[in-house]
Amino acid sequence: SHFEQTDLTVRAGVPVTFTLENKDPIAHEWIVGDEETHQRHRTGTEPYHDTIPSEVTVPALQTRTTVVTFMEPGDYLFV
């Protein structure tokens, strides 16, 4: 599994639409946030993500679209 986009620059306060395509036969998560957000997902028990735009489950062989607005300038990690 991999992302084709490794770095992305967007303006703070501007909505950005992400289209996430999963070509694998298993579900994957797409998580954007700070280290604390990612640590929560490494140790959490959330089986599915669909209520927070920056935390999305993409089922096997499907595509999901989400809109994220980064209100604060800074560096965000995505996995």
N, C-alpha and C positions, 0 to 999 in steps of 0.2 A: 504494500500500500504506500502511496505517496501523494504529495501535492505537486501540481505543476507550478504553482506560484509559490516562491519561497519568501519574497518580500513584497510588501504592498504599502503605498503611502496614500493616505486620504486626509481630507480636511476635517478638523474637529467640528462637530455640530451638523455635519452633512450626512443624511442617510445614504448608506451604501448597500446595494443589493448583491448578495452572494448566491450563486447557483452552485449547489453541491451535487456532484454526480458520483454515485457509488457503482462502480463496475464489478465489484467483488460479490461473491456468493454469500457473504456474511454482512451483517449490519456494522456500521462504523459511527463514531461520534465526531463532531467537529466542535471544538471548544475554543473560544477566544477569551483571554483575560490575563490577569496578573498571575504571579506564581501561586498565590493563595487559592485562586480559582482552580488552577490545575492540580494543586495538592488535594483539594476537596474531591476532585473527580478520581484521582488515583486511589483514594482510600474510601470513597463513598459507595453507596449501594443503589444509586439511581439507575434503574434499568432502562429508562427511556427519557429523552429530552425533547420537549415540544412546547414549553411555555416561556422560555427565555431565548430571545433572538440570537444570542451569541453562544448558545448551547443547544446543538441540534443533533438528533439521531437521524442518520440516513439509512433506511432499510436496504437490504441486499438488492442490487440491480435496480435501484430507484434514484430519483432526483428530488432534492428538496431546495426550496428557495427561502431565504431569510433576509430581513433588512435590519442592519445594525447601524446605530448612530453612536459614534465615539464622542462623548461630550467633553472629555478631557484630553488635551494633547499628551502624547507619551508613546511609549513602546508597549505593544501588546503581543503576547505569545499566542500562537494558534497551533493546535495539534488535532 
